[in-house]
Amino acid sequence: MNAPLPFRWTGEVMEPLRSFAKRCDAEFTVGEVYNLEAIEQRSAKSHAHFFASVTEAWQNLPENLVEQFETSEHLRRWCLIRAGYAEHRNIVAASKAEAQRIAVFVKPMDSYAVVTVRDSVVTVYTAESQSMKAMGKQRFQDSKTAVLELLAAMIGTDPVELGRAAA
């Protein structure tokens, strides 16, 4: 099945929007029962505000952090990882030395990834996507709050002030 289809509640039935009728005919069988799940759309304004806030924080990083984050995108993904909005993979090496070599090899494959080595285990962390499709309204809001709190602490302000500065 493809991306979610928009439906309108008529008061009696869920009716697909007219422009999606052909796709519904192709994807659904008359008489079959399908589960319908409501997906709350998140605000494009909130999404834009979040990215503006990240850029504002990046532009105001203390000198000791400037070189660590090449772009605001690097900073955003690092914060997502730090706040727990990430996936991780472990690579178990035969020795600590081999783990170090693997980490050096793996890091350039994704400049946004955080790669750590502990004993003989390499862990590669990648941030979750915050795209409208990948992250629903509540999870986005939770990740936004966590990242803005982390960013505000990094630049010595509070999330409300950071948000005002970005607006």
DSSP file (Angstrom, degrees, kcal/mol; ACC not computed):
  #  RESIDUE AA STRUCTURE BP1 BP2  ACC     N-H-->O    O-->H-N    N-H-->O    O-->H-N    TCO  KAPPA ALPHA  PHI   PSI    X-CA   Y-CA   Z-CA
    1    1 A M              0   0    0      0, 0.0    26,-0.0     0, 0.0     0, 0.0   0.000 360.0 360.0 360.0 143.6    0.0    0.0    0.0
    2    2 A N        -     0   0    0      1,-0.2     3,-0.1     0, 0.0     0, 0.0   0.142 360.0 -38.0 -82.5-160.6    1.2    3.5   -0.8
    3    3 A A  S    S-     0   0    0      1,-0.1    -1,-0.2     0, 0.0   130,-0.0  -0.176  83.2 -76.0 -59.6 156.5    1.1    6.7    1.2
    4    4 A P        -     0   0    0      0, 0.0    -1,-0.1     0, 0.0     0, 0.0  -0.202  47.7-130.9 -56.7 146.6   -2.1    7.3    3.4
    5    5 A L        -     0   0    0     -3,-0.1     2,-0.4    18,-0.0    15,-0.0  -0.799  16.3-120.1-100.8 141.1   -5.1    8.4    1.5
    6    6 A P        -     0   0    0      0, 0.0    11,-1.7     0, 0.0     2,-0.3  -0.654  33.3-177.3 -82.4 135.3   -7.2   11.4    2.6
    7    7 A F  E     -A   16   0A   0     -2,-0.4     2,-0.4     9,-0.2     7,-0.1  -0.903  18.2-139.7-126.3 156.5  -10.9   10.7    3.4
    8    8 A R  E     -A   15   0A   0      7,-3.2     7,-3.1    -2,-0.3     2,-0.6  -0.970  17.0-131.0-117.6 132.6  -13.8   13.0    4.4
    9    9 A W  E     -A   14   0A   0     -2,-0.4     5,-0.2     5,-0.2    -2,-0.0  -0.730  19.1-172.2 -80.8 121.5  -16.3   11.9    7.1
   10   10 A T        -     0   0    0      3,-2.6    -1,-0.1    -2,-0.6     4,-0.1   0.516  53.7 -98.2 -91.1  -6.6  -19.8   12.6    5.7
   11   11 A G  S    S+     0   0    0      2,-0.3     3,-0.1     0, 0.0    -2,-0.1   0.137 120.3  39.0 103.4 -17.1  -21.6   11.9    9.0
   12   12 A E  S    S+     0   0    0      1,-0.4     2,-0.3     0, 0.0    -3,-0.1   0.599 121.1  12.6-129.4 -39.5  -22.3    8.3    7.8
   13   13 A V  S    S-     0   0    0     -5,-0.1    -3,-2.6     2,-0.0     2,-0.7  -0.935  70.9-107.5-140.5 161.2  -19.3    7.0    5.9
   14   14 A M  E     -A    9   0A   0     -2,-0.3    -5,-0.2    -5,-0.2    -7,-0.0  -0.843  41.5-165.7 -88.6 120.2  -15.6    7.8    5.2
   15   15 A E  E     -A    8   0A   0     -7,-3.1    -7,-3.2    -2,-0.7     3,-0.1  -0.925  16.7-125.9-113.6 127.2  -15.5    9.0    1.7
   16   16 A P  E     -A    7   0A   0      0, 0.0    -9,-0.2     0, 0.0     5,-0.1  -0.380  38.1 -97.6 -67.1 148.4  -12.2    9.3   -0.3
   17   17 A L    >   -     0   0    0    -11,-1.7     3,-2.5     1,-0.1     4,-0.2  -0.408  36.0-114.9 -63.2 143.8  -11.6   12.7   -1.8
   18   18 A R  G >  S+     0   0    0      1,-0.3     3,-1.7     2,-0.2     4,-0.3   0.825 113.3  60.8 -52.7 -38.9  -12.6   12.6   -5.5
   19   19 A S  G 3  S+     0   0    0      1,-0.3    -1,-0.3     2,-0.1     4,-0.2   0.622 106.1  48.6 -68.4 -10.2   -9.1   13.1   -6.8
   20   20 A F  G <> S+     0   0    0     -3,-2.5     4,-2.3     1,-0.1    -1,-0.3   0.285  78.4 104.1-109.1   8.9   -8.0    9.8   -5.1
   21   21 A A  H <> S+     0   0    0     -3,-1.7     4,-2.4    -4,-0.2     5,-0.2   0.898  79.8  50.0 -60.4 -43.8  -10.9    7.7   -6.4
   22   22 A K  H  > S+     0   0    0     -4,-0.3     4,-1.9     1,-0.2    -1,-0.2   0.910 111.0  49.5 -62.2 -41.3   -8.8    5.8   -9.0
   23   23 A R  H  > S+     0   0    0      1,-0.2     4,-2.2     2,-0.2    -1,-0.2   0.899 109.9  51.3 -65.5 -38.9   -6.1    5.0   -6.5
   24   24 A C  H  X S+     0   0    0     -4,-2.3     4,-2.6     1,-0.2    -2,-0.2   0.918 108.5  51.7 -62.8 -42.6   -8.8    3.7   -4.1
   25   25 A D  H  < S+     0   0    0     -4,-2.4    -1,-0.2     1,-0.2    -2,-0.2   0.872 113.2  45.9 -60.5 -36.3  -10.2    1.5   -6.8
   26   26 A A  H  < S+     0   0    0     -4,-1.9    -1,-0.2    -5,-0.2    -2,-0.2   0.841 120.5  36.8 -75.6 -33.5   -6.7    0.1   -7.5
   27   27 A E  H  < S+     0   0    0     -4,-2.2     2,-0.3    -5,-0.1    -2,-0.2   0.726 111.2  57.1 -94.8 -23.2   -5.7   -0.5   -3.9
   28   28 A F     <  -     0   0    0     -4,-2.6     2,-0.5    -5,-0.2     6,-0.0  -0.826  65.6-140.3-117.9 151.2   -9.0   -1.7   -2.3
   29   29 A T    >   -     0   0    0     -2,-0.3     3,-2.0     4,-0.0    -3,-0.1  -0.921  30.9-112.1-108.7 129.3  -11.4   -4.5   -3.0
   30   30 A V  T 3  S+     0   0    0     -2,-0.5     3,-0.1     1,-0.3    -5,-0.0  -0.350 103.3  21.0 -58.3 132.6  -15.2   -3.9   -2.7
   31   31 A G  T 3  S+     0   0    0      1,-0.4    -1,-0.3    -2,-0.0     2,-0.1   0.171  94.8 120.1  93.4 -17.2  -16.6   -5.9    0.3
   32   32 A E    <   -     0   0    0     -3,-2.0     2,-0.5     1,-0.0    -1,-0.4  -0.440  63.1-124.4 -76.1 154.8  -13.2   -6.3    2.1
   33   33 A V        -     0   0    0     -2,-0.1     2,-0.4    -3,-0.1    -1,-0.0  -0.887  29.4-174.4-102.5 130.7  -12.8   -4.8    5.6
   34   34 A Y        -     0   0    0     -2,-0.5     2,-0.4    -6,-0.0    -6,-0.0  -0.950  24.6-122.3-124.7 143.6  -10.0   -2.4    6.1
   35   35 A N        -     0   0    0     -2,-0.4     2,-0.5     2,-0.0    -2,-0.0  -0.706  25.0-152.6 -83.7 134.9   -8.7   -0.7    9.3
   36   36 A L        -     0   0    0     -2,-0.4     2,-0.5     2,-0.0    -2,-0.0  -0.924   9.5-169.0-110.6 129.9   -8.8    3.0    9.2
   37   37 A E        -     0   0    0     -2,-0.5     2,-0.4     2,-0.0    -2,-0.0  -0.976  19.2-132.2-122.3 126.8   -6.3    5.0   11.3
   38   38 A A        -     0   0    0     -2,-0.5     2,-0.6     1,-0.0    -2,-0.0  -0.624  18.8-162.4 -76.7 129.2   -6.6    8.8   11.8
   39   39 A I        -     0   0    0     -2,-0.4     2,-0.3    97,-0.0    -2,-0.0  -0.950  14.7-137.4-114.2 112.7   -3.2   10.5   11.3
   40   40 A E        -     0   0    0     -2,-0.6    97,-0.8     1,-0.1     2,-0.3  -0.530  18.1-131.3 -71.7 128.2   -3.1   14.0   12.8
   41   41 A Q        -     0   0    0     -2,-0.3     2,-0.2    95,-0.1    -1,-0.1  -0.591  20.4-135.3 -77.6 137.5   -1.4   16.4   10.4
   42   42 A R        -     0   0    0     -2,-0.3     2,-0.3    90,-0.1    -1,-0.0  -0.592  27.6 -91.6 -94.7 161.2    1.2   18.5   12.1
   43   43 A S     >  -     0   0    0     -2,-0.2     4,-2.0     1,-0.2     5,-0.1  -0.489  17.5-153.1 -75.8 128.4    1.5   22.2   11.5
   44   44 A A  H  > S+     0   0    0     -2,-0.3     4,-2.6     1,-0.2     5,-0.2   0.824 100.6  58.1 -64.5 -30.8    3.8   23.4    8.8
   45   45 A K  H  > S+     0   0    0      2,-0.2     4,-2.5     1,-0.2    -1,-0.2   0.918 106.4  46.2 -66.0 -43.7    4.3   26.6   10.9
   46   46 A S  H  > S+     0   0    0      2,-0.2     4,-2.2     1,-0.2    -2,-0.2   0.895 112.4  51.7 -64.5 -40.1    5.6   24.5   13.9
   47   47 A H  H  X S+     0   0    0     -4,-2.0     4,-1.9     2,-0.2    -2,-0.2   0.938 112.4  44.7 -61.1 -48.7    7.9   22.6   11.5
   48   48 A A  H  X S+     0   0    0     -4,-2.6     4,-2.3     1,-0.2    -2,-0.2   0.889 111.5  53.6 -64.6 -39.9    9.3   25.8   10.1
   49   49 A H  H  X S+     0   0    0     -4,-2.5     4,-2.3     1,-0.2    -1,-0.2   0.901 106.8  52.7 -61.9 -41.2    9.6   27.4   13.5
   50   50 A F  H  X S+     0   0    0     -4,-2.2     4,-2.2     2,-0.2    -1,-0.2   0.947 110.8  45.4 -59.7 -50.1   11.6   24.4   14.7
   51   51 A F  H  X S+     0   0    0     -4,-1.9     4,-2.1     1,-0.2    -1,-0.2   0.863 112.2  51.9 -65.8 -34.7   14.1   24.6   11.9
   52   52 A A  H  X S+     0   0    0     -4,-2.3     4,-2.4     2,-0.2    -1,-0.2   0.884 109.2  51.1 -65.7 -37.7   14.5   28.4   12.3
   53   53 A S  H  X S+     0   0    0     -4,-2.3     4,-2.5     2,-0.2    -2,-0.2   0.890 108.5  50.8 -66.8 -39.8   15.2   27.8   16.0
   54   54 A V  H  X S+     0   0    0     -4,-2.2     4,-2.7     2,-0.2    -2,-0.2   0.929 111.4  48.3 -62.8 -44.5   17.9   25.3   15.2
   55   55 A T  H  X S+     0   0    0     -4,-2.1     4,-2.3     2,-0.2    -2,-0.2   0.909 110.7  51.4 -62.0 -42.3   19.5   27.7   12.8
   56   56 A E  H  X S+     0   0    0     -4,-2.4     4,-0.7     2,-0.2    -1,-0.2   0.917 111.7  46.5 -60.6 -44.4   19.3   30.5   15.4
   57   57 A A  H >< S+     0   0    0     -4,-2.5     3,-1.0     1,-0.2    -2,-0.2   0.920 110.9  52.5 -64.8 -43.1   21.0   28.3   18.0
   58   58 A W  H >< S+     0   0    0     -4,-2.7     3,-1.2     1,-0.3    -2,-0.2   0.891 107.5  52.1 -59.9 -40.1   23.7   27.2   15.5
   59   59 A Q  H 3< S+     0   0    0     -4,-2.3    -1,-0.3     1,-0.2    -2,-0.2   0.659 113.7  45.2 -70.8 -14.6   24.4   30.8   14.7
   60   60 A N  T << S+     0   0    0     -3,-1.0    -1,-0.2    -4,-0.7    -2,-0.2   0.094  79.4 138.4-116.9  21.8   24.9   31.5   18.4
   61   61 A L    <   -     0   0    0     -3,-1.2    94,-0.1     1,-0.1     5,-0.1  -0.372  61.1-104.6 -64.8 143.8   27.0   28.5   19.5
   62   62 A P    >>  -     0   0    0      0, 0.0     3,-2.3     0, 0.0     4,-1.0  -0.344  35.1-106.6 -63.5 154.2   29.8   29.2   21.9
   63   63 A E  H 3> S+     0   0    0      1,-0.3     4,-0.6     2,-0.2     3,-0.5   0.821 117.6  62.2 -53.9 -36.0   33.2   29.2   20.3
   64   64 A N  H 34 S+     0   0    0      1,-0.2    -1,-0.3     2,-0.1     4,-0.1   0.627 111.4  39.1 -69.5 -10.0   34.2   25.9   21.8
   65   65 A L  H X> S+     0   0    0     -3,-2.3     4,-0.9     2,-0.1     3,-0.9   0.559  89.9  89.4-111.1 -12.9   31.3   24.2   19.9
   66   66 A V  H >< S+     0   0    0     -4,-1.0     3,-0.9    -3,-0.5    -2,-0.1   0.902  89.2  47.5 -55.2 -47.7   31.5   26.0   16.5
   67   67 A E  T 3< S+     0   0    0     -4,-0.6    -1,-0.3     1,-0.2     3,-0.2   0.726 103.1  64.3 -69.4 -20.5   34.0   23.6   14.9
   68   68 A Q  T <4 S+     0   0    0     -3,-0.9     2,-0.6     1,-0.2    -1,-0.2   0.786 103.3  48.9 -72.4 -26.7   32.0   20.5   16.1
   69   69 A F    <<  -     0   0    0     -3,-0.9    -1,-0.2    -4,-0.9     6,-0.1  -0.876  60.8-176.0-123.9 100.4   28.9   21.4   14.0
   70   70 A E  S    S+     0   0    0     -2,-0.6     2,-0.3    -3,-0.2    -1,-0.2   0.851  74.5   7.5 -61.8 -38.2   29.7   22.2   10.4
   71   71 A T  S  > S-     0   0    0      1,-0.1     4,-1.7     0, 0.0     5,-0.1  -0.874  78.9-104.8-138.5 169.0   26.0   23.1    9.6
   72   72 A S  H  > S+     0   0    0     -2,-0.3     4,-2.7     1,-0.2     5,-0.2   0.806 121.1  59.6 -65.8 -27.8   22.8   23.6   11.4
   73   73 A E  H  > S+     0   0    0      2,-0.2     4,-2.4     1,-0.2     5,-0.2   0.891 102.7  50.6 -67.2 -39.8   21.7   20.2   10.0
   74   74 A H  H  > S+     0   0    0      2,-0.2     4,-2.3     1,-0.2    -2,-0.2   0.925 112.6  47.7 -60.4 -43.7   24.7   18.6   11.8
   75   75 A L  H  X S+     0   0    0     -4,-1.7     4,-2.5     2,-0.2    -2,-0.2   0.924 110.9  50.3 -64.2 -45.4   23.6   20.3   15.0
   76   76 A R  H  X S+     0   0    0     -4,-2.7     4,-2.3     1,-0.2    -2,-0.2   0.931 113.6  44.5 -60.1 -47.2   20.0   19.2   14.6
   77   77 A R  H  X S+     0   0    0     -4,-2.4     4,-2.3     2,-0.2    -1,-0.2   0.887 111.8  52.4 -68.0 -37.4   20.8   15.6   14.0
   78   78 A W  H  X S+     0   0    0     -4,-2.3     4,-2.7    -5,-0.2    -1,-0.2   0.918 110.9  48.5 -62.1 -42.4   23.3   15.5   16.8
   79   79 A C  H  X S+     0   0    0     -4,-2.5     4,-2.4     2,-0.2     6,-0.2   0.895 109.0  52.6 -65.8 -40.1   20.7   16.9   19.2
   80   80 A L  H  <>S+     0   0    0     -4,-2.3     5,-2.9     2,-0.2     4,-0.4   0.930 112.1  46.0 -59.8 -44.4   18.1   14.4   18.0
   81   81 A I  H ><5S+     0   0    0     -4,-2.3     3,-1.5     1,-0.2    -2,-0.2   0.949 113.1  49.2 -62.0 -49.0   20.6   11.6   18.7
   82   82 A R  H 3<5S+     0   0    0     -4,-2.7    -1,-0.2     1,-0.3    -2,-0.2   0.836 110.1  51.9 -59.6 -35.0   21.5   13.0   22.1
   83   83 A A  T 3<5S-     0   0    0     -4,-2.4    -1,-0.3    -5,-0.2    -2,-0.2   0.457 123.6-103.0 -84.3  -1.1   17.8   13.4   23.0
   84   84 A G  T < 5S+     0   0    0     -3,-1.5     2,-1.3    -4,-0.4    -3,-0.2   0.545  84.6 125.5  95.1   6.9   17.1    9.7   22.1
   85   85 A Y      < +     0   0    0     -5,-2.9    43,-2.7    -6,-0.2     2,-0.3  -0.571  54.7  95.0 -96.5  70.6   15.4   10.2   18.8
   86   86 A A  E     -B  127   0B   0     -2,-1.3     2,-0.3    41,-0.3    41,-0.2  -0.966  66.0-129.3-153.4 161.6   17.8    7.9   17.0
   87   87 A E  E     -B  126   0B   0     39,-2.9    39,-2.7    -2,-0.3     2,-0.4  -0.857  28.3-161.7-110.3 153.6   18.4    4.4   15.7
   88   88 A H  E     -B  125   0B   0     -2,-0.3     2,-0.4    37,-0.2    37,-0.2  -0.988  12.0-162.4-140.4 152.0   21.7    2.6   16.5
   89   89 A R  E     -B  124   0B   0     35,-1.8    35,-2.7    -2,-0.4     2,-0.4  -0.993  13.0-146.7-129.8 137.5   23.6   -0.3   15.2
   90   90 A N  E     -B  123   0B   0     -2,-0.4     2,-0.5    33,-0.2    33,-0.2  -0.863   6.7-165.6-105.7 138.5   26.4   -2.2   17.0
   91   91 A I  E     -B  122   0B   0     31,-3.1    31,-2.9    -2,-0.4     2,-0.6  -0.982  12.1-150.6-121.3 117.8   29.4   -3.7   15.4
   92   92 A V  E     -B  121   0B   0     -2,-0.5    29,-0.2    29,-0.2     2,-0.2  -0.792  16.0-164.7 -93.7 120.9   31.3   -6.1   17.5
   93   93 A A        -     0   0    0     27,-3.5    27,-0.1    -2,-0.6     3,-0.1  -0.519  30.6-116.0 -99.4 168.3   35.0   -6.3   16.6
   94   94 A A  S    S+     0   0    0     -2,-0.2     2,-0.3     1,-0.1    -1,-0.1   0.729  93.8   2.2 -75.8 -22.9   37.6   -8.8   17.6
   95   95 A S  S  > S-     0   0    0     25,-0.1     4,-2.1     1,-0.1     5,-0.1  -0.953  75.9-101.1-154.7 170.0   39.6   -6.3   19.6
   96   96 A K  H  > S+     0   0    0     -2,-0.3     4,-2.2     2,-0.2     5,-0.2   0.903 121.6  52.7 -62.5 -41.5   39.7   -2.6   20.7
   97   97 A A  H  > S+     0   0    0      1,-0.2     4,-2.0     2,-0.2    -1,-0.2   0.908 109.5  47.7 -62.6 -42.6   42.2   -1.8   18.0
   98   98 A E  H  > S+     0   0    0      1,-0.2     4,-2.6     2,-0.2    -1,-0.2   0.898 108.9  54.9 -66.0 -38.7   40.0   -3.3   15.3
   99   99 A A  H  X S+     0   0    0     -4,-2.1     4,-2.4     1,-0.2    -2,-0.2   0.903 107.1  50.8 -59.7 -41.8   37.0   -1.4   16.7
  100  100 A Q  H  X S+     0   0    0     -4,-2.2     4,-2.1     2,-0.2    -1,-0.2   0.913 110.6  48.7 -62.3 -42.7   38.9    1.8   16.3
  101  101 A R  H  X S+     0   0    0     -4,-2.0     4,-1.8     1,-0.2    -2,-0.2   0.900 111.1  50.1 -64.6 -40.7   39.8    1.0   12.7
  102  102 A I  H  X S+     0   0    0     -4,-2.6     4,-2.9     2,-0.2     5,-0.2   0.922 109.3  51.6 -63.3 -43.7   36.1    0.1   12.0
  103  103 A A  H  X S+     0   0    0     -4,-2.4     4,-2.4     1,-0.2    -2,-0.2   0.912 109.3  49.5 -60.5 -43.4   35.0    3.4   13.5
  104  104 A V  H  < S+     0   0    0     -4,-2.1    -1,-0.2     1,-0.2    -2,-0.2   0.865 114.9  45.6 -63.5 -35.8   37.4    5.4   11.4
  105  105 A F  H  < S+     0   0    0     -4,-1.8     4,-0.3    -5,-0.2    -2,-0.2   0.888 115.7  45.2 -72.8 -41.1   36.2    3.5    8.3
  106  106 A V  H >X S+     0   0    0     -4,-2.9     3,-2.0     1,-0.2     4,-0.5   0.871  96.9  71.7 -74.6 -39.7   32.4    3.9    9.2
  107  107 A K  G >< S+     0   0    0     -4,-2.4     3,-1.4     1,-0.3     6,-0.2   0.843  93.2  53.4 -52.1 -46.0   32.3    7.6   10.1
  108  108 A P  G 34 S+     0   0    0      0, 0.0     3,-0.3     0, 0.0    -1,-0.3   0.681  93.4  74.5 -66.3 -14.3   32.8    9.1    6.6
  109  109 A M  G <4 S+     0   0    0     -3,-2.0     2,-0.3     1,-0.3    -2,-0.2   0.787 114.2  16.5 -68.5 -26.4   29.9    7.0    5.3
  110  110 A D    X<  -     0   0    0     -3,-1.4     3,-1.4    -4,-0.5    -1,-0.3  -0.815  64.8-165.8-148.3 102.8   27.4    9.3    7.1
  111  111 A S  T 3  S+     0   0    0     -3,-0.3    -1,-0.1    -2,-0.3    -2,-0.1   0.674  92.0  54.9 -66.7 -14.8   28.7   12.7    8.2
  112  112 A Y  T 3  S+     0   0    0      2,-0.1    -1,-0.3   -35,-0.0    15,-0.1   0.643  88.2 100.3 -89.8 -16.0   25.6   13.2   10.4
  113  113 A A    <   -     0   0    0     -3,-1.4     2,-0.6    -6,-0.2    13,-0.2  -0.305  68.1-135.8 -70.7 152.0   26.1    9.9   12.3
  114  114 A V  E     -C  125   0B   0     11,-2.2    11,-3.1   -36,-0.0     2,-0.5  -0.957  22.5-165.9-106.5 122.6   27.6    9.7   15.8
  115  115 A V  E     +C  124   0B   0     -2,-0.6     2,-0.3     9,-0.2     9,-0.2  -0.941   8.4 179.8-115.2 124.4   30.1    6.9   16.0
  116  116 A T  E     -C  123   0B   0      7,-2.6     7,-2.6    -2,-0.5     2,-0.4  -0.879  15.2-152.3-122.3 155.7   31.3    5.7   19.4
  117  117 A V  E     +C  122   0B   0     -2,-0.3     2,-0.4     5,-0.2     5,-0.2  -0.995  14.1 174.3-128.0 128.3   33.7    3.0   20.4
  118  118 A R  E >   -C  121   0B   0      3,-2.5     3,-2.3    -2,-0.4     2,-0.3  -0.960  68.0 -49.1-134.3 116.1   33.6    1.2   23.8
  119  119 A D  T 3  S-     0   0    0     -2,-0.4   -20,-0.1     1,-0.3   -24,-0.1  -0.433 124.1 -22.0  55.1-118.1   36.0   -1.7   24.3
  120  120 A S  T 3  S+     0   0    0     -2,-0.3   -27,-3.5   -21,-0.1     2,-0.5   0.131 117.7  98.2-107.4  21.8   35.6   -3.7   21.1
  121  121 A V  E <   -BC  92 118B   0     -3,-2.3    -3,-2.5   -29,-0.2     2,-0.5  -0.940  53.5-161.3-115.8 125.1   32.1   -2.5   20.2
  122  122 A V  E     -BC  91 117B   0    -31,-2.9   -31,-3.1    -2,-0.5     2,-0.5  -0.890   9.6-164.0 -99.2 129.1   31.4    0.3   17.6
  123  123 A T  E     -BC  90 116B   0     -7,-2.6    -7,-2.6    -2,-0.5     2,-0.6  -0.968   3.5-161.7-117.3 129.8   28.0    1.9   17.9
  124  124 A V  E     -BC  89 115B   0    -35,-2.7   -35,-1.8    -2,-0.5     2,-0.4  -0.946   7.7-165.1-112.6 117.5   26.7    4.0   15.0
  125  125 A Y  E     -BC  88 114B   0    -11,-3.1   -11,-2.2    -2,-0.6     2,-0.4  -0.867   5.7-175.3-103.4 132.2   23.8    6.4   15.9
  126  126 A T  E     -B   87   0B   0    -39,-2.7   -39,-2.9    -2,-0.4   -13,-0.1  -0.992  27.4-114.6-127.2 137.9   21.7    8.0   13.2
  127  127 A A  E     -B   86   0B   0     -2,-0.4   -41,-0.3   -41,-0.2     2,-0.1  -0.330  31.5-109.3 -68.4 146.0   18.9   10.5   13.9
  128  128 A E        -     0   0    0    -43,-2.7     2,-0.2   -51,-0.1    -1,-0.1  -0.437  39.2-103.7 -67.3 148.8   15.3    9.7   13.2
  129  129 A S        -     0   0    0      1,-0.1    -1,-0.1    -2,-0.1   -43,-0.0  -0.563  24.4-162.3 -72.5 138.2   13.8   11.6   10.3
  130  130 A Q        +     0   0    0     -2,-0.2    -1,-0.1     4,-0.1    -2,-0.0   0.119  42.6 137.0-105.3  18.6   11.5   14.4   11.2
  131  131 A S  S  > S-     0   0    0      1,-0.1     4,-2.4     2,-0.0     9,-0.0  -0.231  70.0-111.1 -61.7 157.1    9.9   14.6    7.8
  132  132 A M  T  4 S+     0   0    0      1,-0.2    -1,-0.1     2,-0.2   -90,-0.1   0.861 119.5  47.5 -57.4 -36.4    6.1   15.0    7.8
  133  133 A K  T  4 S+     0   0    0      1,-0.2    -1,-0.2     3,-0.1     3,-0.1   0.877 115.8  42.4 -73.4 -37.9    5.8   11.5    6.5
  134  134 A A  T  4 S+     0   0    0      1,-0.2     2,-0.5     2,-0.0    -2,-0.2   0.794 115.1  43.7 -83.7 -29.3    8.2    9.8    9.0
  135  135 A M  S  < S-     0   0    0     -4,-2.4    -1,-0.2    -7,-0.1    -5,-0.0  -0.959  75.5-141.1-128.4 119.1    7.2   11.5   12.2
  136  136 A G     >  -     0   0    0     -2,-0.5     4,-2.5    -3,-0.1     5,-0.2  -0.036  35.9 -90.0 -69.2 176.8    3.7   12.1   13.4
  137  137 A K  H  > S+     0   0    0    -97,-0.8     4,-2.3     1,-0.2     5,-0.2   0.912 121.7  41.1 -57.4 -52.0    2.4   15.2   15.1
  138  138 A Q  H  > S+     0   0    0      2,-0.2     4,-2.6     1,-0.2    -1,-0.2   0.915 116.0  48.2 -69.9 -42.5    3.0   14.1   18.8
  139  139 A R  H  > S+     0   0    0      2,-0.2     4,-2.6     1,-0.2     5,-0.2   0.901 112.5  50.3 -65.4 -38.7    6.4   12.5   18.2
  140  140 A F  H  X S+     0   0    0     -4,-2.5     4,-3.0     2,-0.2    -2,-0.2   0.938 110.9  48.8 -62.2 -45.3    7.5   15.6   16.3
  141  141 A Q  H  X S+     0   0    0     -4,-2.3     4,-2.5    -5,-0.2    -2,-0.2   0.912 112.1  48.8 -62.1 -41.4    6.3   17.8   19.1
  142  142 A D  H  X S+     0   0    0     -4,-2.6     4,-2.2     2,-0.2    -1,-0.2   0.917 114.3  45.0 -63.5 -43.0    8.1   15.7   21.7
  143  143 A S  H  X S+     0   0    0     -4,-2.6     4,-2.7     2,-0.2     5,-0.2   0.892 111.8  53.2 -68.9 -37.7   11.3   15.7   19.7
  144  144 A K  H  X S+     0   0    0     -4,-3.0     4,-2.7    -5,-0.2     5,-0.2   0.937 110.3  47.0 -60.4 -47.7   11.1   19.4   19.0
  145  145 A T  H  X S+     0   0    0     -4,-2.5     4,-2.1     1,-0.2    -2,-0.2   0.928 113.7  47.7 -60.4 -46.6   10.7   20.1   22.7
  146  146 A A  H  X S+     0   0    0     -4,-2.2     4,-1.9     1,-0.2    -2,-0.2   0.917 114.5  45.6 -63.3 -44.2   13.7   17.9   23.6
  147  147 A V  H  X S+     0   0    0     -4,-2.7     4,-3.0     2,-0.2     5,-0.2   0.916 112.3  50.3 -67.5 -43.2   15.9   19.3   21.0
  148  148 A L  H  X S+     0   0    0     -4,-2.7     4,-2.5    -5,-0.2    -1,-0.2   0.871 109.8  51.3 -65.3 -35.1   15.1   23.0   21.8
  149  149 A E  H  X S+     0   0    0     -4,-2.1     4,-1.9    -5,-0.2    -1,-0.2   0.922 112.6  46.1 -64.7 -42.9   15.7   22.4   25.5
  150  150 A L  H  X S+     0   0    0     -4,-1.9     4,-1.9     2,-0.2    -2,-0.2   0.928 114.0  47.9 -64.5 -46.1   19.1   20.9   24.6
  151  151 A L  H  X S+     0   0    0     -4,-3.0     4,-1.8     1,-0.2    -2,-0.2   0.914 109.6  52.7 -61.2 -44.0   20.0   23.7   22.2
  152  152 A A  H  X>S+     0   0    0     -4,-2.5     5,-2.9     1,-0.2     4,-0.7   0.905 109.7  48.9 -60.7 -41.4   18.9   26.4   24.7
  153  153 A A  H  <5S+     0   0    0     -4,-1.9     3,-0.5     1,-0.2    -1,-0.2   0.877 108.2  55.2 -64.9 -36.8   21.2   24.9   27.3
  154  154 A M  H  <5S+     0   0    0     -4,-1.9    -1,-0.2     1,-0.2    -2,-0.2   0.845 115.8  36.3 -65.9 -33.5   24.1   24.7   24.8
  155  155 A I  H  <5S-     0   0    0     -4,-1.8    -1,-0.2    -5,-0.1    -2,-0.2   0.375 116.0-109.2-104.2   5.1   23.8   28.5   24.1
  156  156 A G  T  <5S+     0   0    0     -4,-0.7     2,-0.2    -3,-0.5    -3,-0.2   0.890  82.4  94.1  75.8  40.7   22.9   29.6   27.6
  157  157 A T  S   <S-     0   0    0     -5,-2.9    -1,-0.2    -6,-0.1    -2,-0.1  -0.717  73.5 -96.6-139.6-167.9   19.3   30.6   27.2
  158  158 A D     >  -     0   0    0     -2,-0.2     4,-2.3    -3,-0.1     3,-0.3  -0.848  33.6-109.6-116.9 160.7   15.9   29.0   27.6
  159  159 A P  H  > S+     0   0    0      0, 0.0     4,-2.4     0, 0.0     5,-0.2   0.828 116.2  55.7 -58.3 -34.7   13.7   27.4   24.9
  160  160 A V  H  > S+     0   0    0      2,-0.2     4,-2.2     1,-0.2     5,-0.1   0.935 109.9  45.0 -64.0 -45.8   11.1   30.2   25.0
  161  161 A E  H  > S+     0   0    0     -3,-0.3     4,-2.5     2,-0.2    -1,-0.2   0.889 111.7  53.1 -64.9 -39.4   13.8   32.8   24.3
  162  162 A L  H  X S+     0   0    0     -4,-2.3     4,-1.5     1,-0.2    -1,-0.2   0.923 109.9  48.7 -60.1 -43.9   15.3   30.7   21.6
  163  163 A G  H  X S+     0   0    0     -4,-2.4     4,-1.1     1,-0.2    -2,-0.2   0.887 110.7  50.1 -64.0 -40.1   11.9   30.4   20.0
  164  164 A R  H  < S+     0   0    0     -4,-2.2     3,-0.5     1,-0.2    -1,-0.2   0.909 108.6  52.4 -64.1 -42.0   11.3   34.1   20.2
  165  165 A A  H  < S+     0   0    0     -4,-2.5    -1,-0.2     1,-0.2    -2,-0.2   0.831 110.3  48.9 -64.0 -31.5   14.7   34.8   18.6
  166  166 A A  H  <        0   0    0     -4,-1.5    -1,-0.2     1,-0.2    -2,-0.2   0.700 360.0 360.0 -80.5 -19.5   13.8   32.5   15.7
  167  167 A A     <        0   0    0     -4,-1.1    -1,-0.2    -3,-0.5    -2,-0.2   0.470 360.0 360.0 -75.5 360.0   10.4   34.0   15.1
